[in-house]
Every structure is written in structure tokens, then in C-alpha cells.
Amino acid sequence: MRLDINLATRPYEDAGEFWKRWGLGVGLLGLLTLVLIGFAVTGWIKAGRDRHAIGRLEQQIAERDDERAKAQAYLDREVNRSTRDQSQFLNDLIQRKAFSWTRVFEDLERVMPPSVHVVSVKPEVNDQNQLEVEMKIAGDNRVNAVDLVHRMEGSNHFQAPQLVQEMQDAQSGTGVTAVITALYVPEPVRSGQ
């Protein structure tokens, strides 16, 4: 057997060394691809479960909306209107009576800057049946009113505080009176107290 090897036209290549180097890299890329495909399939399966859960929840919401519409239609009958209006009036009274001035002032005391004082507090129930508090405050300057709003934003009891109006004190020229509104979320009453 005779082998003709012409190294001038075909240089010698070590194929084993080539496959050791590149084969390892290609193998690692293939393994990484399989892992990523596994993550994608797992995510797709979890998304399918979430879609089914969302569908069930949407169905429950639709059922509750139907129940609510039927109950509202029942209450809107001429015979039931006076009972509905009376119960709504009594519920509003109960909700106003449940408002604790002591708790509001305790919560305000925690967030109030030192040079600001409360002039008036006016609680009201808004259209979404949330307790909205309108406060008139007085302070040395505007920075204190803004500081109070920032402190209220960090509180668990005051949500979405807004500086609605501010007026410069006409007598001193440095004092500021401001009106701040916020939703008030009282601490839930624990049983046994």
C-alpha cells in the first residue's frame, strides 16, 4: 500500500485537536440551547396555567356582576326603594360614626412636622366609598406643607395625599395656610380590644 502525501498542496491538519477544541464549544452551546428551550417550555406551561386561572377568575367576576345587577334591579323596584334608601342612609351614618377622631389625630401626630399645626379636619366618604380627609394646616413656610405631604406618602394610613391649595398669610407675609386631601385608611380593629 502506497500513500501519496503532498504537504505542499495539502498541509497536515490534526483533526483530533480541532474536534477537541471546537467540539467542546459546540457541545456547551448545544447544552445551553437545551437549557434555554427547557426554560421557555416551562414558562409556556406556567403561562397556560395562569391563563386558565385568569379565565376562572373572570368567570367568577362575571357571575358576581350578574348577581349584583339582579340585586340592584330588585332594589330599584318601586316597592323596595324606600327600604334601600333608608338602609343606605343608616349605613352612611354607621360609617361616619366609625370614624375615630382620636386615631386620626394620633396618625397625624406621627407624620406632622414640628412647625406645622392643624387648623381643621373634615372627613367625608367619596364616590368609591372611601374615607377622604381634607385638612387645613398652617405653618411657617411652604416647605413645611410639602414636607407634610411627603411624610403622609410614607404613612400606611394616608394614601394619595395632595396639596390642593396654599395661601400666603397676609399679616406676617411668611406664614402659609394650606389645604391637603388624602384617603384615610384606619388600622383594622382587632377582636378582643
C-alpha positions in Angstrom: 0.0 0.0 0.0 1.3 3.3 -1.0 0.3 6.7 0.4 0.9 9.8 -1.6 1.1 12.8 0.7 2.0 16.1 -0.8 2.4 18.6 2.1 2.9 21.5 -0.3 -0.6 21.3 -1.7 -2.4 19.8 1.4 -0.8 20.9 4.7 -1.1 18.5 7.6 -4.1 19.1 9.9 -4.6 17.5 13.2 -8.4 16.8 13.1 -8.5 15.3 16.6 -7.2 18.5 18.1 -9.7 20.5 16.1 -12.6 18.4 17.3 -11.4 18.5 20.9 -11.4 22.3 20.9 -14.4 23.1 18.7 -16.4 20.1 19.8 -16.3 21.2 23.4 -17.5 24.7 22.5 -20.3 23.3 20.2 -21.3 20.9 22.9 -21.5 23.6 25.6 -23.6 25.8 23.2 -25.9 22.8 22.5 -26.3 22.2 26.2 -27.1 25.9 26.8 -29.6 25.8 24.0 -31.3 22.8 25.6 -31.5 24.6 29.0 -33.0 27.7 27.4 -35.5 25.6 25.5 -36.4 23.9 28.8 -36.9 27.3 30.5 -39.1 28.5 27.5 -41.3 25.4 27.6 -41.6 25.6 31.4 -42.6 29.3 31.1 -45.1 28.5 28.4 -46.7 25.8 30.6 -46.9 28.1 33.6 -48.4 30.8 31.3 -51.1 28.3 30.2 -52.0 27.6 33.9 -52.1 31.4 34.5 -54.4 31.9 31.5 -56.8 29.2 32.9 -56.7 30.8 36.4 -57.4 34.2 34.9 -60.3 32.7 32.9 -61.8 31.2 36.0 -61.5 34.5 37.9 -63.0 36.4 35.1 -65.9 33.9 35.1 -66.4 34.4 38.8 -66.3 38.2 38.4 -68.9 38.0 35.6 -71.1 35.8 37.9 -70.7 38.3 40.8 -71.6 41.2 38.4 -74.7 39.3 37.3 -75.7 38.8 41.0 -75.1 42.4 41.7 -77.1 43.6 38.7 -80.0 41.3 39.8 -79.8 42.6 43.4 -79.7 46.2 42.1 -82.7 45.6 39.9 -84.6 44.1 42.9 -83.7 47.1 45.0 -84.7 49.6 42.2 -88.3 48.3 42.2 -90.7 50.9 43.4 -91.7 48.7 46.4 -88.2 48.4 47.6 -86.9 52.0 47.1 -87.7 53.3 50.5 -86.1 50.4 52.2 -83.0 50.7 50.0 -82.7 54.5 50.7 -83.2 54.0 54.4 -80.6 51.3 54.7 -78.2 53.4 52.6 -78.7 56.3 54.9 -78.2 54.1 58.0 -75.1 52.6 56.5 -73.7 56.1 55.9 -74.4 57.1 59.5 -72.7 53.9 60.8 -69.7 54.6 58.7 -69.4 58.2 59.9 -69.8 57.0 63.5 -67.0 54.5 63.0 -64.6 57.4 62.2 -62.3 57.7 65.1 -61.0 61.3 65.7 -58.5 60.0 68.2 -56.9 57.6 65.8 -56.8 60.3 63.0 -55.0 62.7 65.3 -52.6 60.0 66.6 -51.7 59.1 63.0 -51.4 62.8 62.1 -49.1 63.4 65.1 -46.7 60.7 63.8 -46.3 62.5 60.4 -46.7 66.2 61.4 -43.5 68.3 61.0 -42.6 70.4 64.1 -43.6 73.8 62.8 -47.0 72.8 61.3 -50.3 72.7 63.1 -53.8 71.5 62.1 -56.4 74.2 61.7 -59.3 72.0 60.7 -60.1 68.4 59.6 -63.1 67.4 57.5 -63.8 63.7 56.9 -66.1 62.7 54.0 -67.0 59.5 52.2 -66.2 59.8 48.5 -68.0 58.2 45.5 -65.8 55.0 45.8 -67.0 54.6 49.5 -63.5 55.6 50.8 -62.9 57.9 53.7 -61.3 61.1 52.4 -59.9 63.6 54.8 -59.5 67.3 54.0 -57.1 69.1 56.3 -56.4 72.8 56.6 -52.9 73.3 58.1 -50.8 76.4 59.0 -47.1 76.6 59.0 -44.1 78.9 58.8 -43.4 78.3 55.1 -44.4 76.3 52.1 -41.6 73.8 52.6 -43.3 72.5 55.8 -46.5 71.9 53.9 -44.7 70.0 51.2 -42.8 68.1 53.9 -46.1 67.0 55.5 -47.3 65.7 52.1 -44.1 63.7 51.7 -44.4 62.2 55.2 -48.0 61.3 54.6 -47.0 59.5 51.4 -44.7 57.3 53.6 -47.5 56.6 56.1 -49.7 53.4 56.0 -52.8 55.4 57.0 -52.8 58.2 54.4 -52.9 57.4 50.7 -52.6 59.7 47.7 -52.1 62.9 49.7 -52.3 66.1 47.6 -51.6 69.7 48.3 -54.8 71.2 46.9 -54.4 74.9 47.9 -52.0 77.1 49.6 -52.3 80.8 50.7 -49.7 83.2 52.0 -50.5 84.7 55.4 -51.4 88.3 54.8 -50.4 89.6 58.3 -46.9 88.1 58.6 -46.1 87.5 55.0 -44.0 84.4 55.8 -46.7 82.0 57.2 -48.6 79.6 54.9 -52.0 78.1 55.2 -52.6 75.0 53.0 -55.3 72.5 52.3 -54.3 68.9 51.9 -56.5 66.0 50.9 -55.8 62.3 51.4 -57.6 59.0 51.7 -57.5 57.8 55.2 -57.1 54.1 55.9 -57.6 53.3 59.6 -55.9 50.4 61.3 -58.2 47.4 61.4 -59.9 46.9 64.8 -58.6 43.7 66.4 -61.0 41.5 68.2 -60.7 41.5 72.0 -60.0 45.2 72.3 
